Amino acid sequence: METEGGNTVLPDPPTQREKDIKEEDEKAYGNIFTELESVDLPLGTTLRSVYDDQPYAHKRFMEKLDARIRNHDREIEKMCNFHHQGFVDAITELLKVRADAEKLMGQVTDTNRRLQEAGKEVTARTEEVVCCRLQQRNMATTVERLQLCLPVLEMYSKLKEQLQTKRYYAALKTMEQLENVYIPRVGQYRFCQIMAENLPRLRDQIKEISMSDLKDFLESIRKHSDKVGEAAMKQAQQHRTFNSAVARQGSAGPYSRPLFTLNGRGREALNGQALDDMVEEEEEVLTAQDLVDFSPVYRCLHIYTILGDRETFENYYRKQRKKQARLVLQPQASMHETVEGYRRYFNQIVGFFVVEDHILHATQGLVTRAFTEELWNMALSKIIAVLRTHSSYCDDPDLVLELKNLIVIFADTLQGYGFPVNRLFDLLFEIRDQYNETLLKKWSLVFREIFELDNYSPIPVETEEEYKLVVSRFPFHDAEIEKDFPKKLPMSQSVPQIYTQVKEFIYASLKFSESLHRSSTEIDDMLRKSTNLLLTRTLSGCLQNLIKKPHIGLTELVQIIINTTHLEQACRYLEDFITNITTVSPEAVHTTRLYGLSTFKDARHAAEGEIYTKLNQKIDEFIQLADYEWCMAESDGRASGYLMDLINFLRSTFQVFTHLPSNNNDHASMSGKVAQTACMSACKHLSTSLLQMLMDSELKQISMGAVQQFNLDVIQCELFASSEPVPGFQGDTLQLAFIDLRQLLDLFMVWDWSTYLADYGQPTSKYLRVNPTTALALLEKMKDTSKKNNIFSQFRKNDRDKQKLIETVVKQLRSLVNGMSLHS
């Protein structure tokens, strides 16, 4: 309140708004003081709100703070006034208790002293007990820890022992137990830490050792592959032999499945001593497990599997086996020289794939079927290429046949292990063609040797036994020969030998067809085709070469014709022979026929042609012996010696043709035709050679005496032709061979130039076969005799007019020749 002029002035009563503002300030400062009095809240924010509120907020705050302090002081003063008497009473009572407390303290101190003195021995004993208990606890702890560590040490010792004894798979299992079970229990000890650090090194060491063992295993199987393959192929061969024996025993019943497996398990017992012996022999064959220790690869596979590195091991193994496969498939350069070279090659390959098949079935995924099939396809292509190349070097049919047998056993062996071998059997068909070629070469030498050793004369048979011996080798039957002995068979010794060798060839060709899993029809077709090649190429070629040999004379050629005739007749027996072997009817639709008929016909035609050629050559040899005195005045009155020798030779030669086969009309017609053709050819060649002798350009002068002598020789030729040296000519057909010579000589002997010139060109001319050129050439050789004392010397003495006649004839002949030239 304020005073003004001594009077008290009451302030105006506050308005409602001022009341509200004052209440809000009181409330706000009350909150601030409450926050300041709290020891848990931070004061920075509270104080900042005091200074940041209003311009004079600090002053008001201090006023409010002072008022609050004064208020608290008043409350404290009130509380102290209220409790003062009680405080005084309590102090008074505390002073009274003080004396009792001092007395009690003395008693407690005395009691403590006496208790300490009495408990010294107990304390000493207690300390001893505590020490003893501590030792016992330490010992128990030690035993407990040792019991925990002892299994670890035992397992580690066991691990060392397993490593020393190379039980690596068990060692890895022990390591796994150490790491997962034992070491974690006592992992706080240093020796366990050392063990744990050493285990990875031991694992690496086991991997290295197992890989080294695997490398040794791979080297071992590379060395033993041939033995494994030899055992497998031997077992497969015995399998085939065993099945063949079973098939031959009809009483044994049908067997639709293998009687035993290739690894020596699963055989069935059969009756029969032979089969028992075969089974006993088979049981002695070693298997791949007997020859190769597969434990290193199993061990290494398990080790790498446990170590979680199986894929690395599989890749390494497959890579190494691929390399070994390429080495195995590489043949030796001299493999084709002996069958042992091929055998070793096949043994190594079979051994390789037998091992792979065993690994495939004995392990889980180390090699897969796809991997083995890939290896086999690669190997099969290489094998086929190698065999195709090396077999082409082989020229021995026996070696080719043994190679075929090896390929069949090789294919059967691998087929038994599930590998496809169809391409090998296709290759055998190629080798079969080569085998046939080698057979053809071999039989070509056989045929040549037979032909060289043959005497080309009929086979003499003294007794019926000798006759039966011959017909047992060759199908020949003649009722007349079988009656009386001794006799001579028409063919020579080479015929039964050739027939026997053809049958031997069929047998040899049949050997290759065995075990090729082909039908009888296919085998029959093979035999017939190969036999056709033998007849049409080999035997035909040998016959053609034989016929062309210079030492083969006319007699030998005639015998060759006889031989080929009988061989031709025997072809049907060869067809029957093949039919009996293959049991395929020759009436079958696709049956191949033998071409022997054409072969022997061609040989006969060649022999006949060679007969004609040799006859002409022989005639030329006799003609070369002619020694005419072309300027002789008169003839000797008899034929020349060389010509008579020639005619005698021709007579004896044509008598040989009577030996040609004529036991039926066809052969009689054939023999007569050959003889007639040979005789006509010889006469024509003789006539041509004599005419050429007259027309020889080196012959300049011919006397009438020489012409007369020449005429005597031609007369002998005509007599020979008219004597029918070979039956079957009609009329004077053979004499017509000398008609050109006869008309020419008649013209000069009769000196009938007027008739010749008058009738020249007429079909009825007496000298129709005389050519003006020939006549002119011969007349000019006889014309000029004035200097050479030739035939015209008598005309000068007796009748010079004839000289003029000759000149006239020469001119007319020249005009005829010139006219012929213009005409042509």
C-alpha positions in Angstrom: 0.0 0.0 0.0 1.1 3.5 -0.6 0.5 6.8 1.3 -0.1 10.0 -0.4 -0.4 13.2 1.7 -0.6 11.3 5.0 -3.5 9.4 3.8 -3.4 5.8 3.1 -4.0 5.1 -0.6 -5.2 1.6 -1.3 -4.1 0.2 -4.6 -6.6 -0.6 -7.1 -7.9 -4.2 -6.9 -6.3 -6.4 -9.6 -8.2 -7.1 -12.6 -9.0 -10.7 -13.6 -6.4 -10.6 -16.3 -3.7 -9.6 -13.9 -4.9 -12.5 -11.7 -4.5 -14.9 -14.5 -1.1 -13.7 -15.4 0.1 -13.9 -11.8 -1.2 -17.4 -11.5 0.6 -18.4 -14.6 3.8 -16.9 -13.3 3.4 -18.6 -10.0 2.8 -21.9 -11.7 5.8 -21.5 -14.1 8.2 -20.5 -11.3 6.9 -23.3 -9.2 7.8 -25.8 -11.9 11.2 -24.2 -12.2 11.9 -24.4 -8.5 10.7 -28.0 -8.5 13.2 -28.9 -11.3 16.0 -27.0 -9.5 15.3 -28.8 -6.2 15.5 -32.2 -8.1 19.0 -33.6 -8.1 18.3 -36.0 -11.0 17.4 -33.5 -13.7 19.9 -31.4 -15.7 19.8 -27.7 -14.8 21.0 -26.2 -18.1 17.6 -26.3 -19.8 15.8 -25.0 -16.7 18.1 -22.0 -16.2 18.1 -21.3 -20.0 14.2 -21.0 -19.8 14.6 -18.4 -16.9 16.8 -16.1 -19.0 15.2 -16.6 -22.3 11.6 -15.9 -21.3 11.2 -12.1 -20.8 13.5 -9.1 -20.4 13.0 -8.8 -16.7 12.5 -12.5 -16.0 15.8 -12.8 -14.2 14.9 -10.2 -11.7 11.6 -11.6 -11.1 13.2 -15.1 -10.8 15.6 -13.8 -8.2 12.8 -12.3 -6.3 10.8 -15.4 -6.4 13.9 -17.4 -5.4 14.5 -15.2 -2.4 10.9 -15.5 -1.4 11.1 -19.3 -1.7 14.3 -19.5 0.3 12.7 -17.4 3.1 9.7 -19.7 3.0 12.0 -22.8 3.4 13.9 -21.1 6.2 10.7 -20.5 8.1 9.7 -24.2 7.6 13.1 -25.4 8.9 12.9 -23.2 11.9 9.5 -24.6 12.7 10.7 -28.2 12.4 13.7 -27.6 14.6 11.6 -25.9 17.3 9.3 -28.9 17.2 12.1 -31.6 17.6 14.5 -29.7 19.9 13.2 -31.2 23.2 13.4 -34.7 21.9 17.0 -34.1 20.7 18.0 -32.9 24.2 16.4 -36.0 25.8 18.2 -38.3 23.5 21.6 -36.8 24.2 21.0 -37.1 27.9 20.2 -40.8 27.5 23.2 -41.4 25.3 25.5 -40.0 27.9 24.1 -42.4 30.5 24.7 -45.4 28.1 28.3 -44.4 27.5 29.6 -45.8 30.8 27.9 -49.1 30.2 29.3 -49.2 26.7 32.9 -48.7 28.0 32.4 -51.5 30.5 31.0 -53.8 27.8 33.9 -52.9 25.5 36.4 -54.1 28.1 34.6 -57.3 28.6 34.4 -58.0 24.8 38.1 -57.2 24.5 39.0 -59.6 27.3 36.8 -62.2 25.8 38.4 -61.7 22.4 41.8 -62.0 23.9 41.0 -65.2 25.6 39.3 -66.6 22.5 42.3 -65.7 20.3 44.6 -67.5 22.6 42.3 -70.5 22.8 41.8 -70.6 18.9 45.5 -70.4 17.8 45.8 -74.2 17.6 42.4 -74.5 16.0 43.4 -71.9 13.5 46.7 -73.8 12.7 44.8 -77.0 12.2 42.2 -75.2 10.2 44.8 -73.8 7.9 46.3 -77.3 7.5 42.8 -78.6 6.7 42.3 -75.8 4.2 45.6 -76.6 2.5 44.8 -80.3 2.4 41.4 -79.6 1.0 43.0 -77.3 -1.6 45.4 -80.0 -2.6 42.7 -82.6 -2.9 40.7 -80.2 -5.0 43.7 -79.6 -7.2 44.3 -83.3 -7.5 40.7 -84.0 -8.4 40.8 -81.2 -11.0 44.1 -82.5 -12.4 42.7 -86.1 -12.6 39.6 -84.7 -14.3 41.6 -82.7 -16.8 43.9 -85.7 -17.4 40.8 -87.8 -18.0 39.7 -85.3 -20.6 43.1 -85.1 -22.2 43.8 -88.9 -22.2 41.4 -89.8 -25.0 42.9 -87.0 -27.1 46.4 -88.4 -26.6 45.1 -92.0 -27.2 43.4 -90.9 -30.4 46.5 -89.0 -31.5 48.7 -92.0 -30.7 46.2 -94.2 -32.7 46.5 -91.7 -35.6 50.2 -92.0 -35.6 50.0 -95.8 -35.6 47.5 -95.7 -38.5 49.7 -93.5 -40.5 52.7 -95.8 -39.9 50.6 -98.9 -41.0 49.3 -96.9 -44.1 45.7 -97.1 -42.9 45.0 -93.7 -44.3 41.3 -93.9 -44.5 41.0 -94.9 -40.8 43.5 -92.1 -40.0 41.3 -89.6 -41.7 38.4 -90.8 -39.7 40.5 -90.5 -36.5 41.4 -86.9 -37.5 37.8 -86.1 -38.0 37.0 -87.4 -34.5 39.9 -85.5 -33.0 38.8 -82.2 -34.6 35.1 -82.5 -34.0 34.9 -84.4 -30.6 38.1 -84.6 -28.6 40.1 -81.5 -29.2 37.2 -79.1 -28.6 36.9 -80.5 -25.0 40.5 -79.6 -24.1 41.2 -76.9 -26.7 42.6 -74.5 -24.1 45.7 -76.5 -23.7 48.7 -75.8 -25.8 49.5 -79.3 -26.8 45.9 -79.6 -28.2 46.5 -76.4 -30.2 49.7 -77.9 -31.6 47.8 -81.1 -32.5 45.1 -79.0 -34.2 47.7 -77.1 -36.2 49.4 -80.4 -37.2 46.3 -82.1 -38.5 46.0 -80.2 -41.8 49.6 -81.0 -42.6 48.9 -84.7 -41.9 46.0 -84.5 -44.2 48.1 -83.0 -47.0 50.7 -85.7 -46.3 48.0 -88.4 -46.7 46.8 -86.8 -49.9 50.3 -86.9 -51.3 50.9 -90.4 -50.2 47.6 -91.6 -51.6 48.2 -89.8 -54.9 51.6 -91.4 -55.0 50.0 -94.8 -54.5 47.5 -94.0 -57.2 50.3 -93.2 -59.6 52.0 -96.5 -58.8 48.6 -98.2 -59.4 48.2 -96.5 -62.8 51.7 -97.6 -63.7 51.0 -101.1 -62.5 47.8 -101.5 -64.5 49.6 -100.1 -67.5 52.2 -102.8 -67.2 49.6 -105.5 -66.4 47.0 -104.6 -69.0 48.3 -107.2 -71.4 48.0 -109.9 -68.8 44.5 -108.8 -67.8 43.5 -108.7 -71.4 45.1 -112.1 -72.2 43.2 -113.6 -69.3 39.9 -112.0 -70.4 40.4 -113.0 -74.1 41.3 -116.5 -73.1 38.2 -116.8 -71.0 36.1 -115.4 -73.9 37.6 -117.9 -76.2 36.9 -120.7 -73.8 33.4 -119.3 -73.6 32.9 -119.7 -77.3 34.5 -123.2 -77.3 32.3 -124.2 -74.4 29.1 -122.9 -76.2 30.1 -124.6 -79.4 30.5 -127.9 -77.5 27.1 -127.4 -75.9 25.6 -126.7 -79.3 27.0 -129.9 -80.7 25.5 -131.9 -77.8 21.9 -132.1 -78.9 21.0 -133.9 -75.7 22.2 -131.1 -73.6 19.2 -129.0 -74.6 19.0 -125.4 -75.7 20.9 -122.7 -73.8 19.6 -119.2 -74.4 22.0 -117.4 -72.1 25.7 -117.5 -71.2 26.6 -120.4 -69.0 29.2 -118.3 -67.1 30.3 -114.8 -66.9 33.5 -113.2 -68.0 34.8 -112.7 -64.5 34.6 -116.3 -63.6 31.4 -116.3 -61.6 28.0 -117.8 -62.2 28.8 -121.1 -64.1 26.4 -123.9 -64.3 27.4 -127.5 -64.3 26.8 -129.7 -67.3 27.1 -133.3 -67.9 29.7 -134.7 -70.2 33.4 -135.3 -69.6 34.5 -132.9 -72.3 32.4 -130.0 -70.9 33.6 -130.8 -67.4 37.2 -130.5 -68.6 36.4 -127.2 -70.2 34.9 -125.9 -67.0 37.9 -127.0 -65.0 40.2 -125.4 -67.5 38.2 -122.2 -67.3 38.3 -122.1 -63.5 42.1 -121.8 -63.8 41.8 -118.5 -65.7 42.8 -115.5 -63.5 40.5 -112.5 -63.4 41.3 -108.8 -63.2 41.0 -108.9 -59.4 43.6 -111.7 -59.3 46.1 -109.9 -61.4 45.6 -106.3 -60.2 45.4 -104.9 -56.7 42.7 -102.2 -56.9 43.0 -101.2 -53.2 45.1 -98.1 -54.0 42.4 -96.6 -56.2 39.7 -97.4 -53.6 41.8 -96.0 -50.8 42.6 -92.9 -52.7 39.0 -92.4 -53.8 37.8 -92.7 -50.2 40.5 -90.3 -48.9 39.7 -87.6 -51.4 36.0 -88.1 -50.8 36.5 -87.6 -47.0 38.8 -84.6 -47.7 36.0 -83.0 -49.9 38.3 -83.1 -52.9 36.7 -86.0 -54.8 36.2 -84.0 -58.0 39.9 -83.2 -58.2 40.7 -86.9 -57.8 38.1 -87.9 -60.5 39.4 -85.4 -63.0 43.0 -86.5 -62.4 42.1 -90.2 -62.7 40.2 -89.7 -65.9 42.8 -87.5 -67.4 45.6 -90.0 -66.7 43.4 -92.9 -68.0 42.8 -91.0 -71.2 46.6 -90.6 -71.7 47.1 -94.3 -71.0 44.4 -95.1 -73.5 46.2 -93.2 -76.2 49.4 -95.0 -75.4 47.7 -98.4 -75.4 46.1 -97.6 -78.8 49.5 -96.8 -80.3 50.7 -99.9 -82.1 54.2 -101.1 -82.7 55.6 -100.4 -86.2 56.2 -104.2 -86.8 52.9 -105.3 -85.4 51.7 -106.6 -88.8 54.6 -109.0 -89.2 53.5 -111.6 -86.7 50.2 -112.6 -85.0 51.9 -112.1 -81.6 52.1 -108.4 -82.4 48.4 -108.2 -82.9 47.8 -110.4 -79.9 49.8 -108.1 -77.6 48.0 -105.1 -79.0 44.5 -106.6 -78.4 45.5 -107.8 -75.0 46.5 -104.4 -73.9 43.3 -102.8 -75.1 41.1 -105.5 -73.6 43.0 -105.2 -70.3 42.5 -101.4 -70.3 38.8 -101.6 -70.7 38.4 -104.6 -68.4 40.0 -102.5 -65.7 37.8 -99.5 -66.5 34.7 -101.8 -66.4 35.7 -103.0 -63.0 36.3 -99.5 -61.8 32.9 -98.5 -63.2 31.1 -101.2 -61.2 33.2 -101.2 -58.1 33.2 -97.5 -57.4 30.4 -95.0 -57.2 31.0 -92.4 -59.9 34.8 -92.4 -60.2 34.2 -93.2 -63.9 30.8 -93.1 -65.5 29.2 -95.1 -68.3 29.3 -91.9 -70.5 33.1 -91.6 -69.8 33.8 -95.3 -70.7 31.6 -95.0 -73.8 33.6 -91.9 -74.8 36.8 -93.7 -74.3 35.6 -96.7 -76.2 34.3 -94.7 -79.2 37.7 -92.9 -79.3 39.5 -96.2 -79.0 37.3 -98.0 -81.6 38.0 -95.4 -84.2 41.7 -95.6 -83.6 41.6 -99.5 -83.5 39.8 -99.6 -86.8 42.2 -97.2 -88.4 45.2 -99.1 -87.1 43.9 -102.5 -88.2 42.9 -101.2 -91.6 46.4 -99.8 -92.1 48.4 -102.7 -90.7 46.3 -105.4 -92.2 46.9 -103.9 -95.6 50.6 -104.8 -95.2 49.9 -108.4 -94.7 50.2 -110.7 -97.6 50.0 -114.0 -95.7 46.4 -115.5 -95.7 47.2 -117.6 -92.6 48.2 -114.5 -90.7 45.1 -112.6 -91.9 42.9 -115.5 -90.8 44.6 -115.5 -87.4 44.0 -111.8 -87.2 40.4 -112.3 -88.0 40.1 -114.9 -85.2 41.8 -112.5 -82.8 39.4 -109.7 -83.8 36.4 -112.0 -83.3 37.6 -113.0 -79.8 38.5 -109.3 -79.1 35.0 -108.2 -80.1 33.3 -111.0 -78.2 35.3 -110.2 -75.1 34.5 -106.5 -75.1 30.9 -107.2 -76.1 30.6 -109.3 -72.9 31.5 -106.2 -71.0 28.8 -104.2 -72.6 30.9 -102.4 -75.3 29.3 -102.1 -78.8 31.4 -103.9 -81.4 29.3 -103.7 -84.6 31.9 -101.6 -86.3 34.6 -104.3 -85.7 32.4 -106.8 -87.5 32.0 -104.3 -90.3 35.8 -104.0 -90.4 36.0 -107.8 -90.7 34.1 -107.6 -94.0 36.8 -105.2 -95.3 39.5 -107.6 -94.0 37.6 -110.5 -95.6 38.1 -108.8 -99.0 41.8 -108.4 -98.2 41.9 -112.0 -97.0 40.4 -113.1 -100.3 43.0 -111.1 -102.1 45.8 -112.8 -100.2 44.2 -116.1 -100.9 44.0 -115.3 -104.6 47.7 -114.4 -104.6 48.6 -117.6 -102.8 46.5 -119.7 -105.1 47.9 -117.9 -108.1 51.3 -119.2 -107.1 49.8 -122.7 -106.5 48.2 -122.7 -110.0 51.4 -121.5 -111.6 53.4 -124.3 -109.9 50.8 -126.9 -111.0 51.0 -125.6 -114.6 54.8 -125.6 -114.5 55.0 -129.2 -113.2 52.4 -130.5 -115.6 53.6 -132.7 -118.5 50.6 -131.8 -120.6 49.9 -135.4 -121.6 46.9 -137.6 -120.8 46.9 -139.3 -117.4 47.9 -143.0 -117.7 45.9 -145.4 -115.5 47.3 -148.9 -115.3 44.7 -150.4 -112.9 41.2 -149.7 -111.7 42.6 -148.6 -108.3 44.6 -145.9 -110.1 41.4 -144.9 -111.9 39.4 -144.7 -108.7 42.1 -142.6 -107.1 41.9 -140.1 -109.9 38.1 -139.9 -110.0 38.1 -139.5 -106.2 39.9 -136.3 -106.7 38.1 -135.2 -109.8 34.5 -135.8 -111.1 35.2 -137.8 -114.3 33.2 -140.7 -115.6 33.6 -142.6 -118.8 32.0 -146.0 -119.2 34.4 -147.1 -121.9 37.5 -146.3 -119.9 36.2 -148.1 -116.8 36.0 -151.4 -118.7 39.6 -152.2 -119.7 42.9 -151.1 -118.4 45.5 -149.8 -119.0 44.0 -146.6 -120.4 44.7 -142.9 -120.7 42.4 -140.3 -119.4 41.9 -137.4 -121.7 43.0 -134.7 -119.3 46.5 -134.1 -117.9 47.6 -134.3 -114.3 46.9 -130.6 -113.6 43.1 -131.0 -114.0 42.4 -133.0 -110.7 45.1 -130.8 -109.0 43.4 -127.6 -110.0 40.0 -129.0 -109.0 41.3 -130.0 -105.6 42.9 -126.6 -105.1 39.7 -124.8 -105.9 38.0 -126.9 -103.2 40.8 -126.1 -100.8 40.3 -122.4 -101.7 36.6 -122.7 -100.8 37.5 -124.3 -97.5 40.0 -121.5 -96.8 37.5 -118.9 -97.7 34.9 -120.6 -95.5 37.3 -120.4 -92.5 37.1 -116.6 -92.5 33.3 -116.7 -92.6 33.1 -118.6 -89.3 32.1 -116.8 -86.2 31.0 -113.7 -88.1 27.4 -114.1 -86.9 26.2 -114.3 -90.5 23.4 -116.3 -92.0 24.0 -119.3 -94.2 22.7 -117.3 -97.2 25.3 -114.6 -96.6 28.1 -117.1 -96.2 27.0 -118.9 -99.3 27.1 -115.6 -101.2 30.6 -114.9 -99.8 31.9 -118.3 -100.9 30.4 -118.1 -104.4 31.7 -114.5 -105.0 35.2 -115.4 -103.8 35.2 -118.6 -105.9 34.1 -116.6 -108.9 37.1 -114.2 -108.3 39.3 -117.3 -108.1 38.0 -118.6 -111.4 37.5 -115.4 -113.4 40.6 -113.6 -112.3 43.3 -115.8 -110.7 42.8 -119.1 -112.6 41.9 -117.3 -115.8 45.0 -115.0 -115.5 47.2 -118.0 -114.9 45.8 -119.8 -117.9 46.3 -116.7 -120.1 49.9 -116.4 -118.9 50.4 -120.1 -119.5 49.1 -119.9 -123.0 51.3 -117.0 -123.8 54.5 -118.7 -122.6 57.0 -119.3 -125.4 57.8 -122.8 -124.3 54.2 -123.9 -124.7 53.9 -125.7 -128.0 51.0 -126.8 -130.1 50.7 -130.1 -128.3 50.6 -128.4 -124.9 48.0 -125.9 -126.3 45.8 -128.8 -127.5 46.1 -130.4 -124.1 45.2 -127.1 -122.4 42.0 -127.0 -124.5 41.1 -130.5 -123.4 41.9 -129.6 -119.7 39.7 -126.4 -119.8 36.9 -128.5 -121.3 36.9 -130.9 -118.4 37.3 -128.2 -115.8 34.3 -126.4 -117.3 32.3 -129.6 -116.9 33.3 -129.9 -113.3 31.9 -126.4 -112.4 28.5 -127.8 -111.5 30.2 -130.1 -109.0 31.8 -127.1 -107.4 28.4 -125.5 -107.0 27.1 -128.7 -105.4 30.1 -128.7 -103.1 29.3 -125.1 -101.9 25.7 -126.0 -101.5 26.6 -129.0 -99.3 28.7 -126.8 -97.1 26.2 -123.9 -96.7 23.0 -125.9 -97.1 21.6 -123.1 -99.2 19.7 -124.3 -102.2 21.1 -123.1 -105.6 17.5 -122.4 -106.7 17.3 -119.6 -104.1 16.4 -116.2 -105.4 19.6 -114.4 -104.6 22.1 -117.2 -105.0 25.1 -116.2 -107.0 26.1 -118.5 -109.9 29.7 -119.6 -110.6 31.3 -118.0 -113.7 33.5 -120.9 -114.5 31.9 -121.6 -117.8 32.9 -118.2 -119.3 36.3 -118.5 -117.7 37.2 -121.7 -119.3 35.6 -120.7 -122.6 37.8 -117.6 -122.7 40.9 -119.7 -121.9 40.0 -122.1 -124.7 39.5 -119.2 -127.2 42.9 -117.8 -126.1 44.5 -121.2 -126.6 42.9 -121.6 -130.0 44.2 -118.2 -131.0 47.6 -119.1 -129.7 47.5 -122.3 -131.8 46.8 -120.3 -134.9 49.6 -117.8 -134.0 52.2 -120.5 -133.3 51.3 -122.4 -136.4 51.9 -119.3 -138.5 55.2 -118.6 -136.6 56.3 -122.2 -137.3 55.4 -121.8 -141.0 57.5 -118.6 -141.0 60.4 -120.5 -139.5 60.3 -123.0 -142.4 59.9 -120.3 -145.0 63.0 -118.7 -143.6 64.8 -121.9 -144.5 63.9 -121.5 -148.2 67.0 -121.1 -150.5 65.8 -120.7 -154.1 68.2 -120.2 -156.9 66.2 -117.5 -158.7 68.3 -117.5 -161.8 68.3 -121.3 -162.3 67.8 -122.4 -166.0 65.7 -125.4 -165.2 63.9 -126.8 -162.1 65.1 -129.7 -160.1 62.0 -131.7 -161.1 61.1 -132.1 -157.4 59.7 -129.9 -154.6 62.0 -128.0 -152.3 63.2 -129.8 -149.1 62.1 -127.1 -146.7 58.5 -127.2 -148.2 58.3 -130.9 -147.8 59.5 -130.6 -144.2 56.8 -128.0 -143.6 54.1 -130.1 -145.1 55.1 -133.1 -143.0 55.1 -130.9 -139.9 51.6 -129.7 -140.7 50.4 -133.3 -141.2 51.7 -134.4 -137.8 50.4 -131.3 -136.2 46.9 -131.7 -137.4 46.9 -135.3 -136.3 47.2 -133.9 -132.7 43.8 -132.4 -133.0 42.3 -135.8 -133.1 42.9 -135.8 -129.3 40.5 -132.9 -128.7 37.4 -134.0 -126.7 34.6 -135.3 -129.0 32.6 -137.4 -126.6 29.4 -135.5 -127.5 28.2 -133.6 -130.5 29.0 -130.2 -129.0 32.6 -131.2 -128.3 33.0 -132.9 -131.7 31.7 -129.8 -133.4 34.1 -127.7 -131.3 37.1 -129.8 -132.0 36.4 -130.0 -135.7 36.0 -126.3 -135.9 39.3 -125.7 -134.1 41.1 -128.1 -136.4 39.5 -126.7 -139.6 40.2 -123.1 -138.5 43.8 -123.9 -137.7 44.3 -125.7 -141.0 42.7 -123.0 -143.1 44.7 -120.3 -141.3 47.9 -122.3 -141.9 47.2 -122.7 -145.6 46.3 -119.1 -146.1 49.4 -117.9 -144.2 51.6 -120.3 -146.3 50.1 -119.0 -149.5 50.6 -115.4 -148.4 54.1 -116.0 -147.3 55.0 -117.7 -150.7 53.5 -114.9 -152.6 55.4 -112.3 -150.5 58.6 -114.3 -151.3 58.0 -113.7 -155.0 57.1 -110.1 -154.5 60.1 -109.3 -152.2 61.6 -106.0 -153.2 65.1 -107.2 -152.7 64.5 -109.9 -155.4 65.4 -108.3 -158.7 65.7 -111.2 -161.2 63.6 -114.4 -161.6 64.2 -117.0 -164.2 61.6 -119.3 -165.8 63.4 -122.2 -164.2 62.9 -120.7 -160.8 59.2 -120.1 -161.6 58.9 -123.7 -162.6 60.6 -124.8 -159.3 58.3 -122.5 -157.4 55.4 -124.1 -159.2 56.4 -127.5 -158.1 56.3 -126.3 -154.4 52.9 -124.8 -154.8 51.7 -128.1 -156.4 52.8 -129.9 -153.2 50.9 -127.4 -151.1 47.8 -128.0 -153.2 48.2 -131.7 -152.9 48.4 -131.3 -149.1 45.2 -129.3 -149.1 43.4 -131.8 -151.3 44.5 -134.7 -149.0 42.0 -133.6 -146.4 44.5 -133.2 -143.5 41.6 -132.2 -141.3 38.2 -133.8 -142.0 35.1 -131.7 -142.4 36.0 -129.4 -145.4 33.5 -129.3 -148.2 34.9 -129.9 -151.7 38.1 -127.9 -152.6 37.5 -125.3 -149.9 41.0 -125.7 -148.5 42.6 -125.6 -151.9 41.1 -122.2 -152.5 43.7 -120.8 -150.0 46.3 -121.2 -152.8 44.1 -120.0 -155.7 45.9 -116.6 -156.0 49.3 -118.4 -156.4 47.9 -121.0 -158.7 46.4 -118.5 -161.2 49.5 -116.3 -161.1 51.8 -119.2 -161.8 49.5 -120.6 -164.5 49.6 -117.3 -166.2 53.4 -117.3 -166.4 53.8 -121.0 -167.1 51.3 -121.0 -170.0 52.2 -117.5 -171.0 48.5 -116.8 -171.7 48.7 -113.0 -171.6 46.2 -112.5 -174.4 43.5 -114.3 -172.5 44.3 -112.5 -169.3 44.2 -109.1 -170.9 41.1 -109.9 -172.9 39.1 -111.2 -170.0 40.4 -108.8 -167.3 37.6 -107.6 -165.1 35.2 -110.3 -166.2 33.6 -112.5 -163.5 34.3 -115.5 -165.6 38.0 -114.7 -166.2 40.3 -117.6 -166.0 42.8 -115.4 -164.1 40.3 -113.5 -162.0 42.5 -113.6 -158.8 45.7 -112.3 -160.6 46.2 -108.6 -159.7 47.8 -106.5 -162.5 50.2 -105.0 -160.1 51.4 -108.4 -159.0 51.7 -109.6 -162.5 53.6 -106.5 -163.6 56.0 -106.7 -160.8 56.8 -110.4 -161.5 57.0 -109.8 -165.3 59.5 -106.9 -164.8 61.7 -109.3 -162.7 61.7 -111.7 -165.7 61.9 -109.1 -168.5 65.5 -107.9 -168.6 67.6 -110.9 -169.5 70.0 -109.5 -172.1 72.6 -108.7 -169.5 71.9 -111.3 -167.0 71.4 -114.3 -169.4 67.9 -114.7 -168.2 64.9 -116.4 -169.7 64.6 -114.0 -172.7 67.9 -115.0 -174.3 66.2 -117.8 -176.2 63.8 -115.4 -177.7 66.6 -113.4 -179.3 67.8 -116.6 -180.9 64.6 -118.0 -181.9 62.0 -115.3 -182.1 62.7 -111.7 -181.5 59.1 -110.9 -181.9 58.3 -112.3 -178.5 60.4 -109.5 -177.0 58.2 -107.1 -178.5 55.2 -109.0 -177.2 56.6 -108.7 -173.7 57.1 -105.0 -174.1 53.5 -104.7 -175.3 52.2 -106.8 -172.3 54.2 -104.7 -169.9 52.7 -101.5 -171.4 49.2 -102.9 -171.2 49.7 -104.0 -167.6 51.0 -100.6 -166.7 48.0 -99.0 -168.3 45.7 -101.3 -166.2 47.6 -100.4 -163.1 47.4 -96.7 -163.8 43.7 -97.1 -164.6 43.2 -98.8 -161.2 45.1 -95.9 -159.5 42.8 -93.4 -161.2 39.8 -95.4 -160.3 40.8 -95.6 -156.6 
